[in-house]
Amino acid sequence: MSLLLSFILAFGYVGVFIALFAESGFFLGFFLPGDSLLFTVGLLASAGKLNLAILLPLAALAAIAGDSLGYWTGSEFGRHFLERHTGRFLKKRYLDDTEKFFARYGGPAIFLARFVPIVRTFTPIFAGIGEMKYTVFLLYNIAGGILWTLGFLILSFYLGQISFVRHYTSFIILAIIIVSLIPVALGWFRIKFYGKK
């Protein structure tokens, strides 16, 4: 918690934008704490250390732009890499299945992935690889990005006015991280124990 606070206080709005953009846009950005970052900056805004009116559009723009970069990366480089190595790492059928998945479930998948750590980093990349129509991707990207960022910021801003929340911020952020990772853990267990059946 102190490390996250130090980062935000040191780099301010620029740091918030870069962290949210990188988590959504870069392949290695999955380790960045998007949910807890939003919750923390919302609390700081509640304490008067940051301006909520600046944070709301800034965070949404960072998330949307990051996902768009992830889509472009998958579209321009990911598919070419996978096609070149088809047969060595994977079967062509897997690429075809990816295309079919995003053609059928792509929009809701983009929207829902925004609320799941790690998954939100890789979903736009695979949407690009699967050649999902960009206009559809962008629509759900904007909807998910706005709801995710504004939801966390506004909720934490008002919760920050409650003394109990201010005193136990570290525990609350830890709980948020654990809860947000539950879908990932459930998916992993399902593949681990039932994937071969």
One Martini backbone bead per residue (centre of mass of N, CA, C, O) as a GRO file, in nm:
protein
  197
    1MET     BB    1   0.059   0.061  -0.023
    2SER     BB    2   0.299   0.264   0.012
    3LEU     BB    3   0.404   0.227  -0.277
    4LEU     BB    4   0.152   0.326  -0.424
    5LEU     BB    5   0.136   0.602  -0.290
    6SER     BB    6   0.418   0.701  -0.373
    7PHE     BB    7   0.369   0.689  -0.675
    8ILE     BB    8   0.127   0.884  -0.692
    9LEU     BB    9   0.262   1.128  -0.543
   10ALA     BB   10   0.507   1.150  -0.745
   11PHE     BB   11   0.331   1.137  -1.044
   12GLY     BB   12   0.037   1.150  -1.045
   13TYR     BB   13  -0.146   1.177  -1.325
   14VAL     BB   14   0.070   1.052  -1.505
   15GLY     BB   15   0.097   0.784  -1.348
   16VAL     BB   16  -0.195   0.692  -1.378
   17PHE     BB   17  -0.204   0.685  -1.684
   18ILE     BB   18   0.035   0.491  -1.739
   19ALA     BB   19  -0.064   0.248  -1.571
   20LEU     BB   20  -0.338   0.203  -1.716
   21PHE     BB   21  -0.227   0.184  -2.004
   22ALA     BB   22  -0.023  -0.053  -1.955
   23GLU     BB   23  -0.221  -0.269  -1.851
   24SER     BB   24  -0.390  -0.265  -2.129
   25GLY     BB   25  -0.144  -0.238  -2.367
   26PHE     BB   26   0.067  -0.439  -2.238
   27PHE     BB   27   0.179  -0.754  -2.209
   28LEU     BB   28   0.340  -0.678  -1.918
   29GLY     BB   29   0.086  -0.525  -1.757
   30PHE     BB   30  -0.054  -0.744  -1.561
   31PHE     BB   31   0.099  -0.652  -1.280
   32LEU     BB   32  -0.072  -0.418  -1.256
   33PRO     BB   33  -0.286  -0.222  -1.019
   34GLY     BB   34  -0.578  -0.120  -1.121
   35ASP     BB   35  -0.791  -0.141  -0.894
   36SER     BB   36  -0.614  -0.027  -0.657
   37LEU     BB   37  -0.545   0.237  -0.795
   38LEU     BB   38  -0.830   0.352  -0.820
   39PHE     BB   39  -0.899   0.337  -0.520
   40THR     BB   40  -0.667   0.519  -0.418
   41VAL     BB   41  -0.729   0.778  -0.586
   42GLY     BB   42  -1.011   0.813  -0.469
   43LEU     BB   43  -0.915   0.863  -0.178
   44LEU     BB   44  -0.735   1.107  -0.244
   45ALA     BB   45  -0.968   1.279  -0.349
   46SER     BB   46  -1.127   1.275  -0.079
   47ALA     BB   47  -0.865   1.420   0.067
   48GLY     BB   48  -0.760   1.647  -0.160
   49LYS     BB   49  -0.499   1.540  -0.343
   50LEU     BB   50  -0.712   1.504  -0.573
   51ASN     BB   51  -0.894   1.543  -0.878
   52LEU     BB   52  -1.183   1.403  -0.987
   53ALA     BB   53  -1.236   1.567  -1.255
   54ILE     BB   54  -0.963   1.460  -1.376
   55LEU     BB   55  -0.969   1.148  -1.329
   56LEU     BB   56  -1.212   1.048  -1.492
   57PRO     BB   57  -1.110   1.106  -1.790
   58LEU     BB   58  -0.819   1.000  -1.761
   59ALA     BB   59  -0.879   0.699  -1.693
   60ALA     BB   60  -1.060   0.633  -1.933
   61LEU     BB   61  -0.855   0.703  -2.156
   62ALA     BB   62  -0.634   0.504  -2.071
   63ALA     BB   63  -0.801   0.243  -2.099
   64ILE     BB   64  -0.890   0.275  -2.395
   65ALA     BB   65  -0.609   0.316  -2.524
   66GLY     BB   66  -0.483   0.052  -2.422
   67ASP     BB   67  -0.676  -0.145  -2.567
   68SER     BB   68  -0.613  -0.040  -2.853
   69LEU     BB   69  -0.319  -0.124  -2.848
   70GLY     BB   70  -0.368  -0.425  -2.803
   71TYR     BB   71  -0.521  -0.471  -3.064
   72TRP     BB   72  -0.300  -0.373  -3.260
   73THR     BB   73  -0.085  -0.574  -3.174
   74GLY     BB   74  -0.244  -0.830  -3.249
   75SER     BB   75  -0.300  -0.752  -3.550
   76GLU     BB   76   0.006  -0.687  -3.645
   77PHE     BB   77   0.179  -0.928  -3.473
   78GLY     BB   78   0.037  -1.180  -3.353
   79ARG     BB   79  -0.070  -1.324  -3.607
   80HIS     BB   80   0.196  -1.346  -3.758
   81PHE     BB   81   0.342  -1.514  -3.545
   82LEU     BB   82   0.139  -1.753  -3.533
   83GLU     BB   83   0.140  -1.827  -3.834
   84ARG     BB   84   0.449  -1.885  -3.849
   85HIS     BB   85   0.405  -2.109  -3.590
   86THR     BB   86   0.229  -2.300  -3.715
   87GLY     BB   87   0.275  -2.634  -3.574
   88ARG     BB   88   0.469  -2.574  -3.336
   89PHE     BB   89   0.258  -2.438  -3.114
   90LEU     BB   90   0.003  -2.455  -3.314
   91LYS     BB   91  -0.302  -2.475  -3.451
   92LYS     BB   92  -0.502  -2.342  -3.690
   93ARG     BB   93  -0.768  -2.395  -3.537
   94TYR     BB   94  -0.715  -2.186  -3.311
   95LEU     BB   95  -0.743  -1.936  -3.487
   96ASP     BB   96  -1.027  -1.996  -3.587
   97ASP     BB   97  -1.157  -2.003  -3.304
   98THR     BB   98  -1.091  -1.711  -3.231
   99GLU     BB   99  -1.256  -1.579  -3.450
  100LYS     BB  100  -1.531  -1.706  -3.369
  101PHE     BB  101  -1.547  -1.598  -3.083
  102PHE     BB  102  -1.540  -1.285  -3.156
  103ALA     BB  103  -1.785  -1.299  -3.347
  104ARG     BB  104  -1.986  -1.397  -3.109
  105TYR     BB  105  -1.842  -1.274  -2.807
  106GLY     BB  106  -1.664  -1.016  -2.815
  107GLY     BB  107  -1.809  -0.780  -2.675
  108PRO     BB  108  -1.865  -0.897  -2.386
  109ALA     BB  109  -1.570  -0.981  -2.339
  110ILE     BB  110  -1.450  -0.697  -2.335
  111PHE     BB  111  -1.622  -0.586  -2.106
  112LEU     BB  112  -1.570  -0.808  -1.877
  113ALA     BB  113  -1.252  -0.803  -1.875
  114ARG     BB  114  -1.218  -0.527  -1.730
  115PHE     BB  115  -1.290  -0.680  -1.431
  116VAL     BB  116  -1.024  -0.867  -1.490
  117PRO     BB  117  -0.741  -0.951  -1.403
  118ILE     BB  118  -0.519  -1.001  -1.677
  119VAL     BB  119  -0.746  -1.040  -1.883
  120ARG     BB  120  -0.749  -0.731  -1.974
  121THR     BB  121  -0.470  -0.752  -2.122
  122PHE     BB  122  -0.529  -1.001  -2.338
  123THR     BB  123  -0.801  -0.960  -2.489
  124PRO     BB  124  -0.727  -0.738  -2.704
  125ILE     BB  125  -0.509  -0.907  -2.840
  126PHE     BB  126  -0.701  -1.144  -2.927
  127ALA     BB  127  -0.892  -0.965  -3.088
  128GLY     BB  128  -0.679  -0.896  -3.302
  129ILE     BB  129  -0.608  -1.183  -3.385
  130GLY     BB  130  -0.929  -1.249  -3.443
  131GLU     BB  131  -1.045  -1.009  -3.615
  132MET     BB  132  -1.208  -0.807  -3.485
  133LYS     BB  133  -1.416  -0.565  -3.517
  134TYR     BB  134  -1.330  -0.248  -3.434
  135THR     BB  135  -1.603  -0.104  -3.383
  136VAL     BB  136  -1.696  -0.311  -3.174
  137PHE     BB  137  -1.459  -0.299  -2.985
  138LEU     BB  138  -1.476   0.009  -2.919
  139LEU     BB  139  -1.753   0.014  -2.790
  140TYR     BB  140  -1.682  -0.187  -2.550
  141ASN     BB  141  -1.432  -0.039  -2.455
  142ILE     BB  142  -1.570   0.223  -2.368
  143ALA     BB  143  -1.778   0.106  -2.175
  144GLY     BB  144  -1.578  -0.046  -1.987
  145GLY     BB  145  -1.382   0.188  -1.920
  146ILE     BB  146  -1.589   0.377  -1.788
  147LEU     BB  147  -1.717   0.189  -1.574
  148TRP     BB  148  -1.458   0.104  -1.428
  149THR     BB  149  -1.336   0.381  -1.349
  150LEU     BB  150  -1.586   0.530  -1.235
  151GLY     BB  151  -1.672   0.320  -1.031
  152PHE     BB  152  -1.414   0.320  -0.853
  153LEU     BB  153  -1.384   0.626  -0.802
  154ILE     BB  154  -1.662   0.695  -0.681
  155LEU     BB  155  -1.670   0.486  -0.459
  156SER     BB  156  -1.399   0.567  -0.314
  157PHE     BB  157  -1.469   0.863  -0.265
  158TYR     BB  158  -1.712   0.802  -0.066
  159LEU     BB  159  -1.567   0.600   0.122
  160GLY     BB  160  -1.341   0.810   0.217
  161GLN     BB  161  -1.562   0.951   0.422
  162ILE     BB  162  -1.509   0.699   0.593
  163SER     BB  163  -1.334   0.620   0.868
  164PHE     BB  164  -1.301   0.313   0.840
  165VAL     BB  165  -1.170   0.321   0.559
  166ARG     BB  166  -0.925   0.500   0.630
  167HIS     BB  167  -0.807   0.294   0.851
  168TYR     BB  168  -0.852   0.022   0.631
  169THR     BB  169  -0.724   0.041   0.341
  170SER     BB  170  -0.529  -0.198   0.308
  171PHE     BB  171  -0.745  -0.424   0.350
  172ILE     BB  172  -0.934  -0.339   0.121
  173ILE     BB  173  -0.736  -0.369  -0.112
  174LEU     BB  174  -0.676  -0.666  -0.064
  175ALA     BB  175  -0.970  -0.759  -0.108
  176ILE     BB  176  -0.992  -0.662  -0.401
  177ILE     BB  177  -0.771  -0.840  -0.517
  178ILE     BB  178  -0.891  -1.113  -0.435
  179VAL     BB  179  -1.171  -1.087  -0.569
  180SER     BB  180  -1.058  -1.022  -0.866
  181LEU     BB  181  -0.905  -1.319  -0.875
  182ILE     BB  182  -1.123  -1.542  -0.868
  183PRO     BB  183  -1.185  -1.592  -1.174
  184VAL     BB  184  -0.899  -1.686  -1.241
  185ALA     BB  185  -0.885  -1.925  -1.043
  186LEU     BB  186  -1.131  -2.079  -1.151
  187GLY     BB  187  -1.022  -2.115  -1.438
  188TRP     BB  188  -0.768  -2.273  -1.360
  189PHE     BB  189  -0.909  -2.511  -1.215
  190ARG     BB  190  -1.080  -2.602  -1.453
  191ILE     BB  191  -0.839  -2.671  -1.637
  192LYS     BB  192  -0.674  -2.853  -1.445
  193PHE     BB  193  -0.929  -3.065  -1.365
  194TYR     BB  194  -1.122  -3.046  -1.658
  195GLY     BB  195  -0.969  -3.014  -1.937
  196LYS     BB  196  -0.939  -3.341  -2.006
  197LYS     BB  197  -1.264  -3.418  -2.016
   0.00000   0.00000   0.00000
